[in-house]
Amino acid sequence: MCVLVKCCLHERVFNKYYCVLASRLCNHDNNHKFTLHYCIWDHHAELESMKEERSRRLAKFTAEMVSGFTLSHALLKKADLHVSQPPLPITGERAAVSQFRWYHIYLSNLAAEFSSGP
């Protein structure tokens, strides 16, 4: 699973095929879910030093896996999504962190919609 995530992060543009493949593997064996979960947490720990494009692909991969119900929303509990300092212009690495915050808000709203029912 970690190789799959690394391949996804090294692509020039985001490729949803990796999400489909990861989802199939997770549905096949529950142990793959735990491995993927910890692998994404490891990449979240490297977020501050990660290049912007790579962190965007990680954000998209994470959002796809959570919104597709392959992984739970608890995946984001280790991601630091709170603003602890006054806002600065969003450039470079700060843009990647901002991207993760945006995906977190999107996923929170999505979860709220599903929990409220029709």
C-alpha positions in Angstrom: 0.0 0.0 0.0 2.8 2.4 0.8 4.3 1.8 -2.6 0.9 2.6 -4.2 0.7 5.9 -2.3 4.3 6.8 -3.2 3.6 6.1 -6.8 0.5 8.3 -6.6 2.5 11.1 -5.1 5.2 10.9 -7.7 2.9 11.2 -10.7 3.0 14.5 -12.6 -0.8 15.0 -12.2 -3.2 13.3 -9.9 -4.3 9.9 -11.2 -7.6 8.5 -9.8 -6.5 5.0 -10.8 -4.5 4.7 -7.6 -7.6 5.4 -5.6 -9.6 2.8 -7.4 -6.8 0.3 -6.9 -6.4 1.1 -3.2 -10.2 0.8 -2.8 -10.3 -2.6 -4.4 -7.4 -3.8 -2.3 -9.0 -2.5 0.9 -12.3 -4.1 0.0 -10.5 -7.4 -0.6 -8.7 -7.5 2.7 -9.3 -5.3 5.8 -5.6 -5.4 6.7 -4.9 -3.2 3.7 -7.1 -0.5 5.2 -5.0 -0.3 8.3 -1.8 -0.3 6.3 -3.1 2.5 4.1 -4.3 4.4 7.1 -0.9 4.4 8.8 0.9 5.1 5.5 -1.2 8.2 5.0 -0.5 9.3 8.6 3.2 8.9 7.9 2.9 11.2 4.9 0.8 13.7 6.9 3.7 13.9 9.3 6.0 15.0 6.4 3.5 17.6 5.1 5.5 20.6 6.2 8.6 19.6 4.3 6.7 18.2 1.3 6.6 19.9 -2.0 3.3 21.7 -2.9 2.3 19.6 -5.8 3.0 16.4 -3.9 1.0 17.5 -1.0 -1.9 18.4 -3.3 -1.9 14.9 -4.7 -1.8 13.5 -1.1 -4.8 15.7 -0.3 -6.7 14.6 -3.3 -5.9 10.9 -2.7 -7.0 11.3 1.0 -10.2 13.0 0.0 -11.0 10.4 -2.6 -10.4 7.5 -0.1 -12.6 9.1 2.6 -15.4 10.4 0.3 -15.5 7.0 -1.4 -16.1 5.4 2.0 -13.0 3.3 1.7 -11.4 4.9 4.8 -13.1 6.6 7.7 -13.1 10.3 8.5 -10.9 9.4 11.5 -8.0 9.4 9.1 -7.8 13.1 9.5 -7.5 13.1 13.2 -3.7 13.3 13.1 -3.6 16.1 10.5 -3.1 19.5 12.1 -6.0 21.5 10.5 -6.2 24.3 13.0 -4.8 27.8 12.3 -2.5 28.7 15.2 -1.2 32.0 13.9 -2.7 35.0 12.0 -3.3 34.4 8.3 -0.4 35.0 5.9 -0.5 35.1 2.2 -1.1 31.6 0.9 1.9 30.5 -1.1 4.1 27.5 -1.5 3.9 25.0 1.4 1.2 27.1 3.1 -1.0 26.5 0.0 -0.7 22.7 0.6 -1.8 23.0 4.2 -4.6 25.2 3.0 -5.6 22.6 0.5 -5.8 20.0 3.3 -8.0 22.3 5.4 -10.3 22.8 2.4 -10.6 19.0 1.9 -11.3 18.6 5.6 -14.1 21.1 5.4 -15.5 19.5 2.3 -15.4 16.0 3.9 -17.0 17.4 7.1 -19.9 18.9 5.1 -20.3 15.7 3.1 -20.5 13.6 6.3 -23.0 16.0 7.7 -25.2 15.7 4.6 -25.1 11.9 4.8 -25.8 11.8 8.5 -28.9 14.1 8.2 -30.5 11.7 5.7 -33.1 12.5 3.1 
